[in-house]
Amino acid sequence: MESAIVYGIFYLFVGAILLFFGAKFIKLAVGLLGVIIGFNIGHALFYHSNLTGWLETTLTIGLAVLVAVLAIRFYKLFITLSISYTAGTITYGILNRLDANVFVAIGLSVFAGVLIFLIIRTFQLVEALFALVTSAQGASAIVTGLLLFTNKELVDSLQHGNTSIIHETDYLWIFVWVVLLAFGLSFQMRNSK
């Protein structure tokens, strides 16, 4: 039970940071993602090359830093392209599942991606979408922390590997999550200007 208290405090702490200040960390998050992407690209490019180990590692790390710097510098474009790509991918997946013609699926998925890109750029929604996502993550973490403090049955069940009880929680917790999400999003949008 002590570990549940520690985890509960951790979830509450991280949840509060995300809920109220998530959008303030937008460049840090994008930079970290840039490092990961750059490192993966560097590894893919240089792994099978004839370069020595230290040169391969140096070039890979250099590319990771370069992509991170570019991602931070152009973070709005970076996020917009990521969201647009995701919209196109989801559209293609849905159409593919519905057995649509492959050319129709590709065309509509490109259209969806471009449409989302234009909407985000036209209405300047990058910060708002980031605030929404971090508010939702923060609200989820806070509800999880509160559940760990208040629901001994949930803690015991989780410690024994049973996660099905999470789906059986009261609708009150969903309401708490929605209220926290709305409050956090409102707070972040009000303080981001």
C-alpha positions in Angstrom: 0.0 0.0 0.0 3.0 2.3 0.6 3.9 2.1 -3.0 0.4 3.1 -4.0 0.8 6.3 -1.9 4.2 7.0 -3.6 2.7 6.4 -7.1 -0.3 8.5 -6.1 1.8 11.4 -5.1 3.9 11.0 -8.3 0.8 11.0 -10.5 -0.7 14.0 -8.7 2.5 16.0 -9.1 3.1 15.2 -12.8 -0.6 15.6 -13.5 -0.7 19.1 -11.9 2.4 20.1 -14.0 0.8 18.9 -17.2 -2.6 20.2 -16.4 -1.5 23.7 -15.6 1.8 24.2 -17.4 1.9 21.6 -20.2 1.8 24.2 -23.1 4.8 26.0 -21.5 6.9 23.0 -22.2 6.0 22.8 -25.9 9.5 23.5 -27.2 11.1 21.1 -24.8 8.7 18.3 -25.8 9.3 19.0 -29.5 13.0 19.2 -29.0 13.1 15.8 -27.3 11.0 14.3 -30.1 13.4 15.9 -32.6 16.4 14.2 -30.8 14.6 10.8 -31.0 13.7 11.2 -34.7 17.2 12.5 -35.6 18.9 9.7 -33.7 16.7 7.1 -35.5 17.4 8.7 -38.9 21.2 8.8 -38.1 21.2 5.3 -37.0 19.4 4.1 -40.1 21.7 6.1 -42.4 25.1 5.3 -40.8 24.6 1.8 -39.3 25.5 -0.2 -42.4 28.1 2.3 -43.6 31.8 1.6 -43.6 32.4 4.3 -41.0 34.2 3.5 -37.8 32.2 3.1 -34.6 33.1 6.5 -33.1 32.5 8.4 -36.3 29.1 6.6 -36.8 28.2 7.5 -33.3 29.3 11.1 -33.6 27.5 11.6 -36.9 24.3 10.1 -35.4 24.4 12.3 -32.3 25.2 15.3 -34.5 22.1 14.6 -36.7 20.0 14.1 -33.6 21.0 17.5 -32.3 20.5 19.1 -35.7 17.0 17.7 -36.0 16.2 18.8 -32.4 17.4 22.4 -33.1 15.3 22.5 -36.3 12.3 21.1 -34.5 12.6 23.7 -31.8 13.2 26.5 -34.3 10.2 25.5 -36.5 8.1 23.8 -33.8 4.7 25.1 -35.1 5.4 23.6 -38.5 6.8 20.4 -36.9 3.7 19.9 -34.8 1.3 20.9 -37.7 3.0 18.4 -40.0 2.8 15.7 -37.4 -0.9 16.2 -36.8 -1.6 16.4 -40.5 0.3 13.2 -41.1 -1.6 11.5 -38.3 -4.9 12.7 -39.8 -3.9 11.3 -43.2 -2.8 8.0 -41.7 -6.0 7.6 -39.8 -8.1 8.4 -42.9 -6.2 5.9 -44.9 -6.5 3.2 -42.2 -10.3 3.7 -42.0 -10.8 3.7 -45.8 -8.5 0.6 -46.1 -10.6 -1.2 -43.5 -13.7 -0.3 -45.4 -12.2 -1.9 -48.5 -12.0 1.3 -50.5 -10.0 1.5 -53.7 -6.4 2.0 -52.8 -6.1 5.1 -55.1 -9.3 6.6 -53.5 -7.9 5.9 -50.0 -4.6 7.5 -50.8 -6.2 10.5 -52.4 -8.7 11.1 -49.6 -6.0 10.6 -46.9 -3.7 13.2 -48.6 -6.8 15.5 -48.9 -7.5 15.0 -45.1 -3.9 15.7 -44.2 -3.8 18.8 -46.3 -7.1 20.0 -45.0 -6.0 19.5 -41.4 -2.7 21.3 -42.2 -4.6 24.3 -43.6 -7.1 24.5 -40.7 -4.3 24.4 -38.1 -2.2 27.0 -40.0 -5.2 29.3 -40.8 -6.6 29.4 -37.3 -3.2 29.1 -35.5 -4.3 26.1 -33.4 -0.9 24.6 -32.5 -0.7 25.9 -28.9 -4.4 25.2 -28.3 -4.1 21.6 -29.5 -0.9 21.2 -27.3 -2.7 22.7 -24.3 -5.7 20.3 -24.9 -3.4 17.2 -25.1 -1.4 18.2 -22.0 -4.6 19.1 -20.1 -6.1 15.7 -20.9 -2.9 13.9 -19.9 -2.7 15.9 -16.7 -6.3 15.2 -15.8 -5.8 11.5 -16.4 -2.7 11.5 -14.2 -4.5 13.4 -11.4 -7.6 11.0 -11.6 -5.2 8.1 -11.4 -3.5 9.5 -8.4 -6.8 10.2 -6.7 -8.0 6.6 -7.5 -4.8 5.2 -5.9 -5.5 7.1 -2.7 -9.2 6.4 -2.5 -9.8 3.0 -4.0 -8.0 0.2 -2.0 -9.8 -2.4 -4.1 -8.3 -0.9 -7.3 -4.8 -0.8 -5.7 -5.0 -4.5 -4.6 -6.3 -5.5 -8.0 -3.6 -3.6 -9.9 -0.9 -5.1 -7.7 -2.2 -8.6 -8.7 -2.1 -7.7 -12.4 -5.9 -7.2 -12.9 -6.7 -4.1 -14.9 -10.3 -4.8 -15.7 -11.4 -3.1 -12.5 -10.4 0.2 -13.9 -13.3 0.0 -16.4 -15.7 -0.6 -13.5 -15.0 2.7 -11.8 -17.8 5.2 -11.1 -19.0 7.7 -13.6 -18.1 10.3 -11.0 -14.4 9.8 -12.0 -15.2 10.5 -15.6 -17.0 13.7 -14.5 -13.9 14.7 -12.4 -11.7 14.0 -15.4 -13.9 16.3 -17.7 -13.9 19.1 -15.1 -10.2 18.9 -14.6 -9.6 18.9 -18.4 -11.8 21.9 -18.8 -10.2 23.8 -15.9 -6.7 23.0 -17.1 -7.4 23.9 -20.7 -9.0 27.1 -19.6 -6.0 27.9 -17.3 -3.4 27.2 -19.9 -5.2 29.2 -22.7 -5.7 32.1 -20.4 -2.1 32.2 -19.2 -0.4 31.4 -22.6 -0.9 34.9 -24.0 
